[in-house]
Amino acid sequence: MFEAKMDNTYMTINQVAEHLSVSVANINRWRRNRDFPAARQFSPGCVRWRRSDLLEWEESRATCFVIALDDQDEPAMSLVSAA
C-alpha cells in the first residue's frame, strides 16, 4: 500500500484500460457511474489518472476466485476482480 501512495505516474485512458484488462467503454461507464477514481484534466483533451489512485481503488475492490477448465480439462484457479 505504501508503494501505491508514492507512485505519481499518470496514465492515459488506454493505459488504464490495458492495465485493468477492460475496454475504454468500461472505464467511461464507471466514470459516469462515479465508481472509478477521479481523473485529472491537465488541459482540454488531456485527461490522466494517477497510478497510485488506481492501485488504491483496485485494492479496495472485492475479489473472488474462479475455477475454470483449461484446454486439457485441468482445473485452473485464478483471481478475478469483482469490478
N, C-alpha and C positions, 0 to 999 in steps of 0.2 A: 504494500500500500504506500509506503514512503516513497518508493521509486516513482509511482504514478503522480504523486503530488509535485515531484521535482521535474517532470517532463513537460516542458513548454513548447514542444514541437507542434506546429499547426498542420492540419491535414485538409485536403480538398474533399469534396463530397465523393468523388470517385475513389480516392484513397480510403475514406471511411467505409464505403460500401465494400470494397475489396477486403479490408481488414475484418469486417464483420461477416463476410460471405453472404451479403444480401444485395438486392438491387438498389439503385439510386431511388427508384419509386418507393421502396420500403422506407428509406431514410426520410424522404419527403412526407410520406404518410405519418410517420412517427413525429415529425416536426409539427405537422398540422394538428395532431392529437396532443401535442405538448408532452409527449412521452419519450423525449430524447434531450440530451444536453443542448444547451443554447449554443448557437454558432456565433462567431464574431464577424462582423462585417467591417472590413478594412477600407473598402471603397465600393462604389456601385459595381456589382458583378464579382466582387472578391470576398467570398464567404469562406471561412475556415473554422475548423473545430480544434480545440486544444486536445492533444493526445491524452493528457492526464485526466481531462474531464471524461473522455470516452472510456478510459480504463476504469475509472471510478464507477461510471454508470454500468459497465459490464459486470463488475464485482457485485453490484447491488441487485442484479437480476437473478431471479430464481433459475436454477439449473436442474436437469434431471438426466438419468442415464437411459439410453435407448439401446435395446438389443436387436440386432438385425443379422440376417444370414449373409455371408459373403458369397462369392462365386462358387466356392467349393462346399457350400452348405455348412460352414463352420460358424458357430456363434461369434459375433464381434460386438464388443461393447464400446460405446463412445459417449462422450459428454456433450450434451446439446443444451444450448441456451433456450430458456423458455420465452425469450423475447419475440 
